Amino acid sequence: MRSFFTKPKPFLDAPRRDWQFAVFAWLLRHCGGYPKFLDTTLVLPIEAHFPDRGLSGHAAVAALFRRVRDHAGMADWPCMVEPEPADGRELTANSSRIPVITYKNGELAAMPMVGAFAHELARMLVETFEEPPPGGAPLHEPAIDLAAVFIGFGVFMANSTVEATRYDLNEGEFVHALAMFCQLRKIPPEDVAPHLNPHLRKYLRLAARDLAQHEADFQKLRSVFSVAPDVAEHTLPTR
C-alpha cells in the first residue's frame, strides 16, 4: 500500500546541500554569529528598499549602489562605483586605495545590477576572512555567490542568474540558498515567492519543503556564534 507520508524528493543532492549548510556556518562564524544574522534584511525589489526616483545615468547607478551597500550592512566600508572605462583598462582609485566597483555603460537594468553590486560587496566581505571557505580554493567563487545570498540578496541573485552568466551557482542552487535564508530568518517562503521570476517560485516551494526535513541542521546554525571581530570592524584601508 502506498504511504501518504512519503518523504519529499531532495531538491539538491546531499553533497551540494551539505556544502551550503557548511558555508552558511562559515559565514555566521565570521559575520557576528546567528544573533547578528537575525538583523539581516531580506532585500526585495520594492520601493521601500529602493526609494530613489527621478534619477538617470550614473546618478541613478550611484544611488542604487548606496542602497545595496546600506542593506548589506556595509555603509561604512570605503568603496565606490564607476562606469567601466571605454578602453577596457582596469579602474582603481590608486591615490586613496579605495576599491572601485564598475559597471558597463548601457547595462542599467536594476535587477542584475543589484545582484552584481551585492556579489562584489560579498567578495569584499569574504576577502577579510582568514579561514578559507568549506571546500577550499576550488570553491572560493561559489562561496562568494552564496555570501551574496547570506547578506540578503538571494532574490536578486536568483532572478538574474541567467543574465549574469559569470556566477558559479545555478538558479536552483541560488533558490535553495534563498530558502535556507528564509528558514533561518523564519520568513514564510510564500511571502518571498511573488518577487521571484515565475518559474523560480516552484523551486522555492520545493526547496523549502525539502529543507523542512533538516531542522537539526538549522538548529546547529542557530547555535553558531562569532569567532571573529564584528563585521563592522573589517573596514578596508582608506589611505
N, C-alpha and C positions, 0 to 999 in steps of 0.2 A: 504494500500500500504506500502510495506517495505521501510523504510528510508535508504538512502545510507550514512547517517551520524550518525549511531548508535555509542554509546559510547563504548570504549574498555572495555572488561571484566576486572575487578580488578585483578591484579597479586597476591596481598596479601589481606587477609581480612582487614577491616578497623582497628581493634584493633592493629594488628601487624604492619601495615603501620604507623599508628599514633604514635606507640611506637618508631619506628625507627626515625621518624621526631623529637620526643622529645629527644631521645638520641643524635642525631646529634646536637641539640640546646644545650644540656648539655655539650657536648664535646667542642663545639665552645666557650661557656662561659668560660671554664677553660683552653683553649689552645690558647688564643690570639685573639679570635673572627674571624669573617669571613675574614677581611683583611689579617690576617696571614694565614688562611687556603688556600688562593689563592696561597701561595708559596709551598703547599704540592705537592710532586711528586707522580703521579700515577706510581708505580713501576711495571715494566714489566720484563718478563723472556727474556731479550735481553742482548747482550754483552755490550752495552753502560751502562747498570745499574749494570752488574756483569762481569767486565772485567778480573777478575783474572783467569789465566790459568796456567797449568803445576804444580799444587799443588795436593797433595793427603793426605789422612788420616786426622789427627787433624789440620794440617796446612791449608788444604782446608776448613774445617769447620770454623776455626777461621777467615779466610779471608771472608767467606760468612757472618758470623755473623757481622763482622765490616761493611760490605756493608749494611746490613739490618739496623744496628744501625744508620749509617750515613743517609740513606734515610729516616729513621723515625724522623730525626732531633734531635737525642739523642746522638750524638757523644761524648758529654762531660759528659754524665751520667756514673758514675763509675759502671761497671758491667763486667762480664767475662763469657766465655763459656768453659765448660769442659765436657768430657765424663762421663756418669753415672758410679759410682763405680761398679765393678763386683759383690760385695756382697749386693748391693741394699741399702746401707746406704745413708743417706742424705748428700750431699756435700755442705758445706758452707765455705767461706773464713772467718773464725771466727776472725782471727787476725786483719783483716782490715775492717770487716763488709761489704765488697763489695759483692753484690748479685751475685750468680753464676747460670747461666742458663745451664742446662745439656741437653745432647742428648744421645741416645742409640748407642753404637758401632755397626757398621754394617748397620745402617739406614742412609745412606748418599745420598738418592735421594734429589736433590736440591729443587724441588717444595714444598714437605711437610715440609722440614727443614726450608726453608724461612718462610713459614706460621707459624711454631711453634715458631721460634725466634720472629717474628712480634707479635704473640699473647702474649708472655711473656713480651716483651717490652711494649705492650699496657697495660698489667696488672700493670707493674711498674708505668706507667703514671697515670692510673686511681686511683691507691692507694694514689696518692698525693692530690686527690680532697677531700675537706671537705664535699661537698654536695653529698649525695647518688644518684645513678642513678635513672631515672624515673622507678617507679615500686618497688623501694627499694631493700632490701637484696635478695628477691627471684629472682630478675632479674639482679643481680650483674654479674654473669658469662656470660649471653647473652650480657650484655653491654660491657664486655671486648672483646667478639667476634666482636661486631660492632666497637669498638675502633680500632681494628686491620685494619679494612677496612678504617676507618676515617684517619689513619696515612699513608694510601697509598697502602695497601697490599691486596686490595679486590680480585685481580686476583688470587693471591696465596691462599687466604683463600677459595675461591670458588672451585678452581681446586683440592685442597687437602682435601676437606671435607669428602669424602668417606673414604680416607685412615686414616684421623685423627678423629676417632670416638669420641674423647673427647670433641669436640666442641658442644655447645648447639644449635647454629643456624644450619639449614639445608642448602642444596645447593641453593634452591630458595630464602631463606632469605638472604644469602650472596650475591647472584647476584642482588637482589633488592637493598641492601645497596650499592653495587658497582654502580648500575645505579643512585642512589642518589648522590654518589660521583661525577660521571661524569656530572650529571646535574648541580651540584653546581660549578664544575670547568669548566663547558662549554666545556667538551671533548666529541666529537661525539662518540656514542656507537659503531659505525662501525669501529672506529679506535682501539677499545679495543677488539672486538669480536674475531679477529684471534688469540689472545693469550689465549682464554678460551678453555676448553675441548669442543669438537664439540657439545655435547648435551646441553651445557650451553649457547650457542650462541643464540638459540631461546629464552631462558629465559631472556637474557639481552634485546633482542629486544622487547619482550612483557612487561617487567618491565619498560623500557624506554617509551614505548607507553602509558602505564598506568600513569606513573608519569608526563607525559606532561600535564595531566589534573589538576595537583596540583601546578601550578605556584604560586598561592597565598601563599602556604606553603613554597615554596622555597624563595619567597621574604622575608618572616619572618626570615628564616635562614640567608639570606644575610644582615639582619639588626642587627644580633647578634654581640655584642662587648664583649670584655673580662671583667669578673668580678673578675679575679684572677691575680696574678703575672704572668709574661711571663713564658711559659713552661721551658725555659732555666734556670729559677731561681729555678725550682723544682728539683735540684740536690740532690742525696742521700748522706748520710754521708760517708766519707772516713776513718774515724777513730773513 
